[in-house]
Amino acid sequence: MRDLAAGYGAALPGLDTHSLMAGLDGVQLTFMPMGDRDGAYDPEHQVILINSKVRPERQRFTLAHEISHALLLGDDDLLSDLHDEFEGDRLEQVIETLCNVGAAALLMPRPLIEEMLSRFGPTGRALGELARRADVSASTALYTLAEHTTAPVLYAVCAVTRQGDDDEEGGGKALTVRVSSAAPGVKYSLRVGTPIPDDHPAAVALDTRLPIAADSFIPFRSGRKMPAHVDAFPDRHRVMVSFGLREKGRDDA
C-alpha cells in the first residue's frame, strides 16, 4: 500500500489539493458538511466527499486517505490478497489502516522525510518542519518520522491542557504529552497526559518561544527520570520534542 501510494504521488505535478486529484481520471471532489464523518469515497458515482467543517490539515489527510481507497480498489491483486486473509469487520479495519498508511506515504514521501532528517537530525525541529512542509497534523508527522528514524529516539508533541478544576487544589493548566511515538526498537513510551515539569527544556522552550537542545531527561509518568538529550522546538501553542536515549532499560509502565 505504501509503494502504491508513493508511486501515485511521484507521478503528480504537486501535492496541493488540485494536484492530488490529478491522477484519478473522472473522479470528482466535493466539500460538504458531513457531521461526524471526515470523508468518503463513492466508487459507483466516482466522487470523493470531504467534510467542509473540519480543519484544513484534517481535510488534506482525509483527501489522501480517500484517494488511497480509490487506489486500493483499483489494485486487483492487493484487494484479492486482503479478501483472502481477512473478512467482515477485520477486513474493514485493515483497509482503513492501509489507507492511513497510503495517505502518509502520499503526503510525506520518503525524499521529504530524508531531507528533514538530513538537515535537522532526529529532532523536535525535524518534526515541526515535516508537519509544516507536508501540511499535516503534528501527530501524523510524528508517527511517520518515528517510523523512519534509525536512532534510539522518542518523539512527543506537548501542549498546555487543563488539569481538573481550577478551584481545586492542583487544578489549573499544565504542559502535558498529547501524542508520542518512538523509533523502531525503542521499548519506552510516554503516556498521553504525562506532565512536563516547569524546569524541563520542553517547558522552557514553550515559555520563551526559543528552540532548546540540552542534556536532560524523559519525564515518565511513574516519576522516573531517564537521562536523554532533549531537543524542543516551539510551534505556536505546542512544542515538538525529541528525546535521544542515553541508556537501555525496562519498559516504562
Disulfide bonds with the S-S distance in Angstrom:
none
